[in-house]
């Protein structure tokens, strides 16, 4: 996700402005999931409408319900120039509060998704899915540069994407601040969209203990080992207190979602233990919180694919 993405604060919109979110991105990046998530947030969703009909739809449209329009390259009249013209028109018109949500995804991951589902890419001709993906990415380059919110879905599950959509677009009255606490491996890079990040690599590493190496930071023995480090208690307390201190200010700022990340070398032991304990502490303080362990999810997904492949061999 773009770190400096800006969205219109719901409190800054006038009651007379019609909120319009334009949703687009390469095929396979999660546009359908995003559209459904916006619908669940109270948006009136119109997907895959021909671009030539959008002005007619929007002319004179004034209602309290926000509108989300899904823009698809499969439309016959789709072009980057037409979309840019639409963005410019809505941005200039004070009757609208327009935002562009662009869902991006790495080329290799898009290819893998098409190979897994065996779906045909909508722009496929005689070439490979990879060729079609790169053509589409080229068509969308100028639109991507105009995004108000850019979410990279390469490493996101549908559940994670829905949470990110809620983070930026949930303007419902009474919607509170929700927290997600994540662990990750620095070797695989830092997660996108993290608001607060903490490095746990200075703590004692269970990886170097043969009996603990196969387990992860949720295991009682591993947790006990990590927490026995003399530096652990003070680190945990300072981080917990800092987060709890900042949360009320985040609510006042109008944030609806805050992502907190803890990283270590492999993302299996120390960061998992800290993330589990911090999430528990925040929940005990009354904050709604979810947990995600990125590297453990990768491992579990790899095991599931391997098991499915073995079952397939057996059936053959």
Protein Blocks (a to p, Z undefined) as FASTA:
>chain_A
ZZkbccddfklpcfkbccddddeddehilpmmmmmmmmmnopacdehiafklmmmmmnop
acfbdcdddddfkbmkbcfklmmmmmmmmmmpmkbccddddddddfklmmmmmmmnopac
fkbckbcfklmmmmmmmmmmmmmmmpfbdcdfklpcfklmmmmmmmmmmccghiacdddd
ddddfknopaehiabdcdfklpccfklpmklmmpcfkbmklmmmmmmpmklmmmmmmmmm
mmmmmmmmmmmnopabdcdddddfkommmmmmmmmmmmmmmmmnopacddddfklmmmmm
mmmmmmmmmmmmmmZZ
